[in-house]
């Protein structure tokens, strides 16, 4: 598969290395110094974006104009989701997005929903989410934390609304802990990213899965973990 990358930072470098390991070819690299243009995407089968939320609309427009599939790994653009969905569906391309492309994190979303359903049957439990990322991460709470909170609310039929605490310090790649706390016991469910390779592997898995499809999907839907929104 021929891949174009938008975002050439640490995630871009991880994607390029792992794409090579999976026998894919990177045919284009774009960032602020080399803005993305539809005519520059002619050789690509799929565009993978890990950049900044302010660039999402231009990335979507370029993929739609070039009629290539799209993987959106950027977070913090939820308020644009309906417009992005409509644009991708009108262009007839396949697009997949995720708050977190780590397969383990997507398993955590299912676990969070199930745990909330079980805990909601008992009295006396409070619920919270703690998330920690490196000092350079801009959005807070993280998209992953917001997704965990959404799954908890859905699993508990709205009876549990977790508080979210965010910390931006140091070099932490990504740490999320869901807590159900009572006077008698504490349940902790944690996902910790050891490096960025898991995100890159997941994004490439998403690219492989979306290629040739039409529609707007969450990553967990392609994995068979979720119900299509």
C-alpha positions in Angstrom: 0.0 0.0 0.0 1.2 3.5 -0.8 0.9 5.9 2.1 1.1 9.7 2.4 1.9 11.1 5.9 0.7 14.4 7.2 2.7 15.3 10.3 6.4 14.5 10.4 7.1 14.6 14.1 7.7 11.7 16.5 4.5 9.9 15.4 5.3 10.5 11.7 8.8 8.9 12.2 7.3 5.9 14.0 4.7 5.5 11.2 7.4 5.6 8.5 9.5 3.0 10.3 6.7 0.6 11.0 5.2 1.1 7.5 8.4 -0.2 6.1 8.4 -3.2 8.4 4.8 -4.0 7.1 6.0 -3.7 3.5 4.2 -0.4 2.8 5.7 2.5 0.8 5.6 6.1 2.0 5.2 8.2 -1.1 4.6 11.6 0.5 5.5 13.5 3.6 3.7 16.8 4.5 3.9 19.3 7.4 3.8 23.0 7.9 6.8 23.5 5.7 5.3 21.4 2.9 1.5 22.0 3.0 -0.7 19.2 1.7 -2.2 19.6 -1.7 -4.6 17.2 -3.6 -2.4 17.0 -6.7 0.5 15.8 -4.5 -1.5 12.8 -3.3 -2.0 11.2 -6.7 0.5 8.4 -6.0 -1.0 7.5 -2.6 -3.7 5.0 -1.6 -4.3 6.4 1.8 -3.4 9.5 3.8 -2.5 9.2 7.5 -2.8 12.4 9.6 -1.1 12.9 13.0 -0.7 16.7 13.1 -2.9 19.4 14.8 -6.6 19.8 15.1 -6.5 23.1 13.2 -5.3 21.2 10.2 -8.0 18.6 10.1 -10.3 20.3 7.7 -7.6 21.0 5.2 -6.4 17.4 5.4 -10.0 16.1 4.9 -10.5 18.4 2.0 -7.2 17.2 0.3 -8.1 13.5 0.8 -11.6 14.0 -0.6 -10.3 16.0 -3.6 -7.7 13.3 -4.3 -10.3 10.5 -3.7 -8.0 8.6 -1.4 -8.7 6.9 1.9 -8.0 8.7 5.2 -6.8 7.8 8.7 -7.2 10.7 11.2 -5.0 10.2 14.3 -5.2 13.8 15.4 -7.3 14.6 18.4 -9.2 17.6 19.7 -11.5 18.2 16.7 -14.7 16.5 18.0 -16.8 19.6 17.3 -16.1 19.2 13.6 -17.0 15.5 13.5 -20.4 15.9 11.8 -19.0 18.2 9.1 -16.0 15.9 8.5 -18.4 12.8 8.2 -20.6 14.6 5.7 -17.6 15.7 3.6 -16.1 12.2 3.5 -19.4 10.5 2.7 -20.1 13.0 -0.1 -16.7 12.3 -1.6 -17.2 8.6 -1.4 -13.9 7.8 0.4 -13.2 5.6 3.4 -12.2 7.4 6.5 -11.4 6.1 10.0 -10.7 8.1 13.2 -9.9 7.3 16.8 -9.2 9.1 20.0 -6.4 6.5 20.4 -5.2 4.0 17.8 -3.6 1.7 20.3 -5.5 -1.6 20.0 -5.1 -2.0 23.8 -6.7 1.4 24.4 -9.6 0.4 22.2 -10.0 -2.8 24.3 -10.0 -0.5 27.3 -13.1 1.4 25.9 -15.0 -1.9 25.9 -13.8 -2.8 29.3 -14.8 0.6 30.7 -18.4 0.3 29.4 -18.7 -3.2 30.8 -17.2 -2.2 34.2 -19.6 0.8 34.4 -22.6 -1.4 33.7 -21.6 -3.8 36.6 -20.6 -1.1 39.1 -23.8 0.9 38.4 -25.7 -1.9 40.1 -24.1 -1.0 43.5 -24.4 2.0 45.8 -21.5 3.9 47.2 -19.1 4.2 44.3 -17.6 7.3 42.9 -15.9 7.4 39.6 -13.0 9.3 38.1 -10.4 9.3 35.3 -6.8 10.3 35.7 -4.8 11.0 32.6 -1.2 12.1 32.2 0.7 13.1 29.0 4.0 14.8 28.1 4.3 18.5 28.5 3.9 19.2 24.8 0.4 17.7 24.4 -2.0 20.6 23.8 -5.5 19.2 24.4 -6.8 18.4 27.9 -8.6 16.3 28.7 -7.2 13.9 26.2 -9.5 12.4 23.5 -8.9 9.0 25.1 -10.0 10.2 28.5 -13.2 11.8 27.0 -13.9 8.5 25.1 -13.5 6.5 28.4 -15.9 8.9 30.1 -18.4 8.5 27.3 -18.2 4.7 27.5 -18.7 4.8 31.3 -21.8 7.0 30.9 -23.2 4.7 28.2 -22.5 1.6 30.1 -24.2 2.9 33.3 -27.1 4.4 31.3 -26.1 7.8 32.5 -26.0 7.0 36.2 -22.2 7.4 36.4 -20.5 10.6 35.1 -16.8 10.4 35.8 -14.7 13.4 36.8 -11.6 13.8 34.7 -8.2 15.0 36.0 -5.4 15.9 33.5 -1.7 16.4 33.9 0.8 17.7 31.3 4.3 17.2 32.5 7.6 15.5 31.5 7.8 12.9 28.7 4.8 10.6 29.5 3.5 9.1 26.2 0.1 8.4 27.6 -1.4 7.1 30.9 -5.1 6.6 31.6 -6.6 5.2 34.8 -10.3 4.6 35.4 -11.2 4.4 39.0 -14.4 3.2 40.8 -13.9 4.1 44.5 -16.0 3.3 47.5 -15.4 3.3 51.3 -14.8 -0.5 51.1 -12.7 -1.0 48.0 -11.1 0.5 44.9 -11.2 -0.7 41.3 -8.5 0.6 39.1 -8.3 0.0 35.3 -5.2 1.4 33.7 -3.8 1.6 30.2 -0.2 2.9 29.7 1.5 3.4 26.4 5.1 2.4 26.6 6.0 4.2 23.3 4.4 5.5 20.2 4.8 2.3 18.2 1.5 1.0 19.4 -0.3 4.1 18.0 1.6 3.7 14.7 0.8 0.0 14.4 -2.9 0.7 15.1 -3.0 3.5 12.5 -1.4 1.3 9.9 -3.9 -1.5 10.8 -6.7 1.0 10.3 -5.2 2.1 6.9 -5.2 -1.5 5.8 -8.7 -2.1 7.0 -10.2 1.1 5.5 -8.6 0.8 2.1 -11.3 0.1 -0.5 -14.2 0.8 1.9 -16.5 3.8 1.8 -17.9 5.6 4.9 -16.8 7.2 8.1 -15.8 4.8 10.9 -14.3 4.7 14.3 -11.3 2.4 14.7 -13.1 0.2 17.2 -15.9 -0.3 14.6 -13.4 -1.7 12.1 -12.0 -3.9 14.9 -15.5 -5.2 15.6 -15.4 -3.7 19.1 -18.1 -1.1 18.7 -21.5 -0.4 17.2 -21.4 2.1 14.3 -22.4 5.6 15.5 
